[in-house]
Amino acid sequence: MDYISVVKGDEAMHRKLELFRDKVRDGHAPFLSDMDLQAYAMAGIATDHECSDFAYAMKERRNGMIVHIREGSAARNLKAIVNGIVENQMNGEGFCFCTDDKHIEDIEKEGHIDHNVRKAIGLGMNPIDAICMATINSAKCYGLTHLGAIAPGYQADLLVVDNLEKMTIQDVYYKGRKIDQDGAIIVKECPSELKNTVHVGEFSKEDLRLESPDGIFNVVGMQEGEITTVRKNVQILHEMGVFTADEQYQKIAVVERHKATGKTGVGVVSGFGIQGGAIASSVSHDSHNIIVIGDNDEDMYLAVQELIRTQGGYTLVADHHVYDTLELPVMGLMSDAGFQYSHRKLERMIRKAHEMGVPDAMAPFITLSFMALPVIPEIRVTPRGIYNVCSGEFYQN
């Protein structure tokens, strides 16, 4: 993911890559220059899922990389890339489908990779090509020679569908055995060492204070349907140099939660729109610290304290009260409460988040989780502060 170190030839990075010489090395290469992308591919990186348009996807293909077309809850890049494949009468060779992150309620409503296949077919792609991108192409990419085809010697993982346009799944077979739709899923008890992993140092509302003597702040510009951000340098109305949220600009913070260091990075965000509360998550790629966005410090502080109490999760605070929380006690990342409970809680909070101003086209929790990932341009927030991905600089505000 640290493509800058890969491209610059950092010795420590290349020693790590060498350890995986015989493995498929997945990439993370958002809009590199021609020379940088060539260097990245030369280092042995085989795949990428960060491209959001057809032109860049083809640049990666010309460098011998496999393109994973992403269609999840936050980043939806399938239409732009598949339209290019169809218009240029390509068959999809060298392309696969992925979701990156997809919420459970979106999987329930749309499907998973099967949704990607249906959407590609709806955009005019040959159904067989779309199915290949979801099956044999992915299997070949990872050297899974026993998967991806219906043929002698292959594992009998099969879907029975009604037709090749709607692709409605009727039956599922795994290793030749039909899966009972009403069958109970047996979940093993979570080992105790994977719980109680949220360790926050001293933290107060004062840690959320954000100042700039001249009122000029670096703003993380969020975008609907994307997880890339835009850096904005904006003069914002303030009280004696202290940032005050409004309808356009809110506050974002990332609180370190693994080693109780007490570090908290604070910045300004636009495009998220939340009003009258705060939203927080202990899922924040890829260090998974606590990340929170809100329009007032009291609700942001309350949201962080709620996740400390539950030892991880998603939470939404409205008007100085915890509206609801989905506990994620397994390493602060996963629920052990089952699908129905998680789906019900998450659906309720997402609906409320949209009522509080988060754009309808934006997946609140998944989009939030990517704002701390310091390898996707252009600007992110970490416990050390605001980070410019392109220049490698930290900013004070």
N, C-alpha and C positions, 0 to 999 in steps of 0.2 A: 504493500500500500504506500510505502514511502518512496514514491516514484522519483522524487528529487535525488535521493541518495543512490538509487539504482542508476539513474542517468548520469550523475556526476562521477560515478565509479568509486563510490565510498568503499573502502576495503572491507570494513566490518559487514556492510550489507552484502557484498559479493561473496564473502565467506559463507554467510547464511544461505545464499542462493546455491552455492556449490554443494552444500549439504543435501540439497534436494535435486541434484542433477538428474536422477532417475525417476523423478516424480513430475506430474503436471503442475507447473507453477502458475497459479491464477493471478491475473493482473488487476490493476486498479489505475487506469491511465486516462483521466479526464482531460481531453483536448490538449494533448502535447503537440509541440511543433514537429515538423517533419523530421528534423535531425534527432530530436529527443525521442520520438517514437521509434525511430530506427535503432537507437541505442538501447531503448527499453526492450525491444524484441530481440536484439542481439544478445542481451543478458539472459535469454532463455525464457522470458515470460510468454506463456502460450495463449492466454485468454484475456478478455476484458469485458466488463459489463457496464462501463461508465459512459459509453457513447450514447448521445441523445439525438443524433441526426444521421442520415444516410451517407453524407459526404465523409464524415469522420469514420463511420463504420467501414467504408470502402478503403480508407487510408490504412486502417488496421488490417483489413484483409490483404492488402497489397504488401504488408509487412509480415505476412504469414501467420497472423493471429486469428484465433477463433473468436467470433463476436457473439456474446450472450446478450440477446435482446431482452431488455428489462421492462416488465410491466407488473408493478406491485401496487401498493396503496399510495405511496408518496410519489415515486418516480414512474411516470408512464411514458415510455419512449417507443413503444411498439409501432404505433401508427406511422411516425415519421420514417422509421427504418424500413418497415414492410412496404410502405408505399413506394419507396425507392427500388426495392427488390422487384416488385410487380411491374413498375413502369419500365424497368430495364430488362424485363423478361428473364430474370435469373431464377434458378431453381432452389435457392436457399442453402446450397452447399457452403460449409464453413460458418453457418449461423446456427445458434441454438436459442432456446427460450429460457428465461429465468424470471424470478419475481423479486429477488433481493430481500425485501421485507414486505409481508402482506398480512394485514390484520385478520383475525379469525372471522370477524363478521363479513369482511370482503370475500374471504374464501367461501363462506356459507352462501353468500349472495351470488357471486360470480363463478366460483371455481378457482382452481390454481393454474397449473400449466394448461389444463384443458380449456380454460378461458382464453389463454393466449392463442391457442390453436383456433378456436372459434372466431376470435377477433381477426386473426390473419386471413382466414377464409372469407370473412365478411368484407375484407379490404381487397379481395380479388385474387388472393394467392391460391394456387392449385392445392386442393385438400391433401393430396399425397405429399407434396413438398412441406406443407405445414406440419403434418404428422411426423415426417422424417426429422424435422427440426426439433420436435419434442421427444424423439425416441432414439433412432439410430445415430443421428448426428451427435447427440449428447453422450451416448455410450462410446462412440469412437473417440470423442474428445478426451475422455478419461480412461481409455484403454479397457473398458468393461466389455470384454469380448463375449461374455455370456448373456448380455442384455441387448435390447433394442430392436429385435427382429422376431418374427414368428417363423421359426425354421428349426430343423433338427439340431440338437445340441445347445439350443438357447433356453434360458430359464423361461418358464411359462408364466410370465407376468403379462396379463392381457386385459384389455377393455373391450366390452361389447357395446357398440353405440347404435343409435337408431338409424342414422344416415350420416353421410360425409359433409353435410352442410351445417346442420344444427349441432351435431356431435354430442347429443344428449347421452350420457353414460347410463347404460341399463344394468350391466353386470361388471364386476371386477374380479379378476383371478390373480392370486399371488402364489407363485411356485406351483401352479396348476390347481390350486384349491380355490373354489369360489368363496368370496368373502360375504358373510351374512350381514346385510344392511342393518339388521336389528341386534346384531351381536354386541355384547359388552366388550369394551376395551379394557384389558387388564393392565393396570399401571403398577409397577413396583414401587414400594415405599422409598422415598428419597433418603439417602444417607444423611445423617445429622451434620456431617462436616460440610455439607453443601448449603446449610442454612446459617442464619445469623452472620451474614457477610457484609452488612452495612455498618461501617465504622467511620463516623464523622467526628472530627476534632471539635474544638470550641467554635461555636457558630451562633451569631446573633444577628438581629436586624441591621445592626451597624455594618456588618460585612456586606450588605447589599447596597450601601450608599455609593453613589456614582457622581463624581464631580469633574468639572472642567471649567477653569477660570473664565475662559472666553465663550463658553457655551457651545463649543464645536465638538462633536462626538463622531467617532467612527461607528457607522450603523451597519448591522448585518441585514442586508436586504433579501428577505425570503421571497420565493416565487412559487406560484401555484403549479402543480404538476412536475416540479423539479426539486432536486435536493441540492443543486448548485445555488450559490448565493452571490450577491453583488455587493461590493464594498461602496458605501456612500459616506462622504465626509460632509456632515450637515450641521448647520447652526440651528440649535433647538431652543425653544423658550425654556427658561430655567429660573430657579429661585436662588439667587446668590451663588451661581455656579453649580448648584445641585440639580441633577437631572430630575425632571418631573414628567411622568408618562402622560400621553394624551391618546386620542383616537388613532393617530398615525404611528406613533412610536411608543413601544413598551420596553420593559427591561428584561434582560436575559442573564441568567447566572448559572455557573457550573460549580458544584461543590464536590471536592474530593471525598470519596467514601470508602476507600480501601484500607488506608494506613493511618487514618485520623491525623492527617498533616495540618488540618485547619485552613488549607488553601481554598480560596474562592475567587473565581474570575467573573467579572461583571461587565456587561455591555448593553448596547441599545439594539433593538431589533425593529424592523418594519415589515409589513406584509402579513403578519400573523393576526393582528386585529383584536386580540382578546381584551374585553372590558369587564370591569367589576369583579376581578378575581385573578386566579393564577392556575397554571397547569404544570405538573411536574412528573418526572419519570426517572427511575433508576436504570432504565435502558437507554444508554446514550453511546452510540458507536464511537470508537471501539473499546474505549477504556471503561465505559459503563459507570461513569460517575453520576451524581444526581444533577439533572438539568431542569431548570424552571424558567418559565416566562410568565410575567404578570404585569398589571398596571399599578400595583402598589406593593410596598415592602411588607406590610403586615400579612397579606395573603400569600406572598411568595415565601415568607418565613414559615407560615403555618403549613404550607404544602411540603416544604423540606422536612419539617418536624414530623409530619404525618408519615413520610416515607422512612424516616429513622425509626418511628414507632413500629411500623409494619415490617421493617427489615426488607424494604424494596417494594416496588409496584408502580402503578400509574395512579395519580390522584388529581382531583379537580376541586379547587376551592372557589366558592362564590360568596361574595358579600360577607367575608370574614368567618365563614363556616365551611368545613369539609363537606362538599356535596356528595362525593362518593370516592371510593378507592378500590382498585383491583389489586389485591395483594399478590406480589410475586416473590414468595419467600425462598425459592430455590436460586441461590446466588444473586438475588435481586433481579432475576431475569425471566424466571419461569413460574407459572402457576402449578400447583398440585391439586387444584380444586375441581378439575374436570372442565370439559368443553362448554356445557350448558351454562354453568355458573359464570365462567369467564366471558362468554359471549354476551350474556345478559348485562353484566356490569359494564363491559366495554361499550356496548351499544348505547347504554344510558348516558355514559359520560361523553361519548363522542357527539351525541345529539345535543347535549347541554353545551358543549364547547362551541358548536356552531351557533347556538342561540346567543352565546356570549361574544360573538363577533368573528370567530375563526371562519375563513372563507369555506363555502360548501365544497369547493373543488380540492380542498387541502385536507389530508388525513392528519388530524391534530397530533396524536402521539408519535406516529412514525416520522412525520416531518420534524417534530421536536427532537427526536432521538438522533437525527443526523446533524444537528447544528453544532455538535461538539466534535465532529470528525475532522481533524486538521489535515486531511489529505485531499479534500474536494474543494476546488476553488469556489469563492475567492477569499472569503473571510469566515472565521469560526471563533468559538469561545471555548477555552479550556480553563482548568483551575489556575493556570499561570497567567491568564488574561486573554485579551483579544489577539488572534493570530491571523496574519496574512499568509495564506497558503502559497501564493505565487512568489512572494519576496522572502518568506521565511522570517518575517519580523513580528515581534510582539508590540502591541500598542498599549498605552496606559488607559485609554478610555475609548 
